[in-house]
Amino acid sequence: MNKPPTIFEPYQFTVGERILRRRQGKLEDWDVIAINDAEITVKCPFHGMELTWKKNHFWIAGDSD
């Protein structure tokens, strides 16, 4: 195997960012309203529901260089 490895890094959220999360085949629309070392709090722009998620659940593929 001569392919370089895929490296995953934690995604760096920012307050005010709008995210779409695919869950069970559907896209969920959320606004990031708070961030701390371990969690992010998001709010649905349509229903106003707020949820807190662990940050370690969100990763992005980075550069292998």
Phi, psi and omega in degrees: 000110179260007179284137177291150181288153172272129181252128179255136180235152177300138177286134181265097179286156173229143178297136181096348180288139174261131180235151171246127180243126177275125181217122181053042176082357180246151176266131176253135182257126183220149170252132177282122184246343178202149181220137168227189185298329187247339189220160169238147174248131182237158180226135177286125182288346182262317185256345180080003180291137178248139177226153174242128181242150173288134182293333184289000177273353187240117183229157178227144178287128180255187177281143177271000180270000000 
